[in-house]
């Protein structure tokens, strides 16, 4: 039987302590050098779908209604859906998932096309201020909410997740070819706060505490 390996576009200079193979991806669960945070986490293995249609309101991926206005997001069942524009939405399965993509032509699997990085900790907004002019603390929508613009001069999708008592989570998605440069730039910007790589378990712990649905949308199409 032929086997294949999927490679993340991001590699950290850190020694893995625990790993597992997930859908042909080698996923680092924990690094030896994880300290007290803040953390940068490679989530490029996360299942990602692109949905494009002139009538997005007729779709409910995984039983979740798509947000009604551009920039609105919903986080439910550990799935994040971001309304990018009038005809397009991004769907990220943040927890381990074996979801099968619907066969409708409006859906495209873009898992390997995008790098996805997470910043987790108390200093994440200070770090982002050094690499982007986006005002991530202000939004007309409730969190989670989507911002689209440049980070390190690269077009990205940035999602700010709901406020946590101790830690905030920011997700950054960019084209695969920029993944490694994006990771290096964020690590450089976060050096004064001791930003360090962390494994998938660190994010899954955060997600495990977020059981109710969070939505920034107003419920209108």
SEVO-622662 format. One line per 10 residues: number of its first residue (from 1); their letters; for each residue y, x, z of C-alpha. Coordinates in pm, 1 decimal, m for minus. Layout:
% residues N
NUM	a	Y,X,Z  ... $
END
This chain:
% residues 221
1	xxxxxxxxxx	0.0,0.0,0.0  341.6,136.6,m93.4  589.9,173.9,188.2  958.2,252.0,169.6  1231.6,351.6,410.0  1584.9,218.1,423.7  1850.4,468.1,525.0  2169.1,386.9,709.6  2489.9,519.1,551.9  2587.3,640.4,899.9 $
11	xxxxxxxxxx	2436.2,929.0,1096.0  2561.6,1043.8,1436.6  2530.9,1397.1,1572.9  2334.5,1276.3,1873.6  1968.5,1292.3,1973.9  1785.2,956.7,1980.1  1597.7,871.9,2298.0  1430.3,554.3,2171.5  1381.7,429.9,1815.3  1193.3,157.9,1634.6 $
21	xxxxxxxxxx	1123.8,62.6,1274.2  1276.3,m271.7,1186.9  1235.7,m416.6,838.2  1193.3,m62.2,702.9  1505.9,63.7,885.1  1479.1,337.0,1145.9  1688.2,184.5,1424.0  1808.1,391.7,1720.1  1774.9,186.2,2036.4  1924.1,445.7,2270.3 $
31	xxxxxxxxxx	2070.4,796.8,2252.6  2013.9,1069.9,2509.4  2385.3,1131.8,2544.9  2507.6,777.4,2611.7  2771.4,791.4,2884.4  2994.3,526.8,3037.6  3161.7,422.4,2714.8  3346.7,327.1,2509.8  3074.6,322.7,2246.0  3039.2,329.4,1869.8 $
41	xxxxxxxxxx	2720.9,161.9,1745.4  2573.8,171.9,1395.3  2475.6,m182.7,1301.4  2431.8,m119.3,927.9  2070.8,m240.4,950.4  2201.6,m585.2,1048.5  2097.7,m857.7,805.2  2409.5,m951.4,605.4  2452.1,m1230.0,352.1  2740.0,m1311.2,119.9 $
51	xxxxxxxxxx	2797.0,m1676.7,35.4  3023.0,m1781.8,m251.6  3079.3,m2133.3,m378.1  3374.0,m2354.6,m466.5  3257.0,m2604.5,m202.2  3157.6,m2398.0,99.1  3163.1,m2698.8,330.4  2834.4,m2824.1,183.4  2646.8,m2520.4,321.4  2513.7,m2478.2,673.5 $
61	xxxxxxxxxx	2340.3,m2138.1,687.0  2080.4,m2136.3,966.1  2212.6,m2477.4,1070.9  2566.1,m2348.4,1143.7  2872.9,m2504.8,988.6  3099.6,m2265.2,799.5  3452.0,m2228.2,945.7  3715.5,m2431.8,769.0  4005.6,m2189.9,714.5  4046.5,m1830.3,602.5 $
71	xxxxxxxxxx	4018.0,m1586.6,892.3  3825.7,m1826.3,1115.3  3486.8,m1728.2,1256.2  3199.2,m1875.9,1448.5  2944.6,m1691.5,1661.2  2637.7,m1902.4,1731.9  2265.8,m1827.0,1769.5  2370.0,m1458.3,1754.8  2489.5,m1519.2,1397.7  2850.4,m1447.2,1303.3 $
81	xxxxxxxxxx	3000.9,m1638.5,1010.2  3342.4,m1531.7,882.0  3553.7,m1731.3,636.3  3691.2,m1463.8,400.5  3873.7,m1681.8,148.1  3860.0,m2027.3,m7.0  3525.6,m1969.3,m177.3  3355.9,m1692.6,23.3  3199.9,m1642.0,365.2  3020.8,m1346.1,525.4 $
91	xxxxxxxxxx	2713.3,m1409.5,741.2  2596.6,m1136.4,982.5  2278.9,m1169.4,1189.6  2380.9,m951.5,1484.6  2055.5,m978.7,1679.0  1714.5,m878.1,1548.8  1636.0,m1137.5,1285.4  1365.0,m1222.5,1037.1  1565.4,m1503.9,880.4  1478.4,m1582.3,521.1 $
101	xxxxxxxxxx	1777.6,m1608.0,290.5  1807.5,m1947.0,116.8  1711.4,m1935.0,m248.6  2028.3,m2103.6,m369.3  2220.7,m1880.6,m612.9  2532.8,m1895.3,m393.9  2368.9,m1652.9,m147.0  2342.0,m1275.4,m195.0  2175.0,m1027.5,39.4  2430.1,m748.4,91.0 $
111	xxxxxxxxxx	2260.4,m576.2,385.3  2237.4,m239.3,214.2  2575.7,m265.7,44.3  2784.4,m253.4,361.0  2809.9,m25.5,660.7  2866.4,m214.6,985.5  2999.3,m39.5,1295.7  3064.8,m181.0,1641.8  3318.0,m53.9,1893.9  3237.1,m166.7,2247.5 $
121	xxxxxxxxxx	3433.8,m94.8,2564.6  3765.4,m122.3,2743.0  3959.8,112.9,2511.5  3863.2,m25.3,2172.4  4207.9,m167.2,2091.5  4374.5,163.9,2174.7  4134.4,337.9,1939.9  4197.6,88.9,1661.4  4574.9,132.3,1696.9  4529.9,493.7,1585.3 $
131	xxxxxxxxxx	4344.9,406.7,1264.1  4495.8,76.3,1147.6  4821.4,m117.8,1137.9  4635.9,m447.1,1185.3  4754.4,m634.2,1494.5  4413.9,m716.0,1637.8  4552.1,m862.9,1959.9  4736.4,m1140.5,1779.1  4576.6,m1421.8,1586.2  4661.2,m1783.5,1519.3 $
141	xxxxxxxxxx	4290.0,m1853.6,1566.0  4085.3,m1834.2,1880.4  3844.6,m1544.7,1905.9  3618.2,m1450.1,1739.9  3846.9,m1404.6,1445.1  3843.8,m1212.6,1118.5  4105.8,m964.4,999.4  4099.5,m816.9,649.6  4292.5,m503.2,570.3  4288.2,m123.5,582.2 $
151	xxxxxxxxxx	4128.3,92.0,850.2  4161.9,463.5,778.3  4303.1,353.6,440.1  3975.0,177.4,354.5  3957.2,m200.7,286.5  3746.8,m353.0,563.5  3651.1,m668.4,744.5  3732.5,m647.0,1115.4  3606.3,m909.4,1358.8  3735.9,m923.8,1715.1 $
161	xxxxxxxxxx	3483.8,m1094.9,1937.4  3562.0,m1318.9,2239.0  3708.8,m1158.1,2548.7  3466.9,m1016.2,2804.8  3539.1,m946.3,3169.8  3470.8,m574.2,3127.4  3421.4,m493.8,2759.4  3559.8,m601.0,2423.2  3363.5,m586.0,2100.0  3512.2,m512.5,1758.2 $
171	xxxxxxxxxx	3300.2,m511.5,1442.3  3404.6,m317.5,1132.4  3237.7,m365.0,792.3  3315.0,m151.1,488.5  3150.0,m57.9,160.3  2844.5,159.3,217.4  2997.6,467.0,56.6  3273.2,479.9,319.7  3037.6,439.9,617.4  3002.5,802.3,721.2 $
181	xxxxxxxxxx	3373.6,878.6,681.4  3459.4,565.0,879.5  3229.8,671.5,1164.1  3379.2,1024.0,1171.7  3733.4,888.4,1169.2  3665.5,646.2,1454.5  3496.9,917.0,1662.2  3794.3,1147.2,1609.8  4039.1,872.7,1704.1  3837.0,783.7,2013.8 $
191	xxxxxxxxxx	3782.3,1138.4,2137.6  4052.4,1112.0,2405.6  3868.5,810.8,2551.1  3528.6,986.3,2523.5  3401.3,750.9,2253.3  3030.7,824.2,2207.9  2742.0,690.4,1995.6  2520.1,423.8,2149.3  2202.7,255.6,2030.3  2121.5,m99.1,1934.4 $
201	xxxxxxxxxx	2014.2,m190.2,2289.4  2370.5,m148.9,2409.7  2491.9,m419.4,2172.4  2191.6,m645.4,2232.0  2270.9,m639.4,2604.4  2624.1,m756.9,2528.8  2494.2,m1026.2,2293.4  2241.3,m1144.5,2550.0  2526.8,m1245.1,2776.1  2687.4,m1456.8,2503.0 $
211	xxxxxxxxxx	2470.1,m1766.7,2488.2  2719.8,m2049.8,2415.0  2867.3,m2087.2,2067.0  3208.9,m1929.3,2015.3  3419.0,m2057.5,1732.0  3777.0,m1996.6,1624.6  3777.9,m2270.7,1365.4  3954.4,m2600.7,1396.1  3670.4,m2793.3,1237.2  3865.6,m2874.5,923.3 $
221	x	3770.3,m2780.6,564.6 $
END
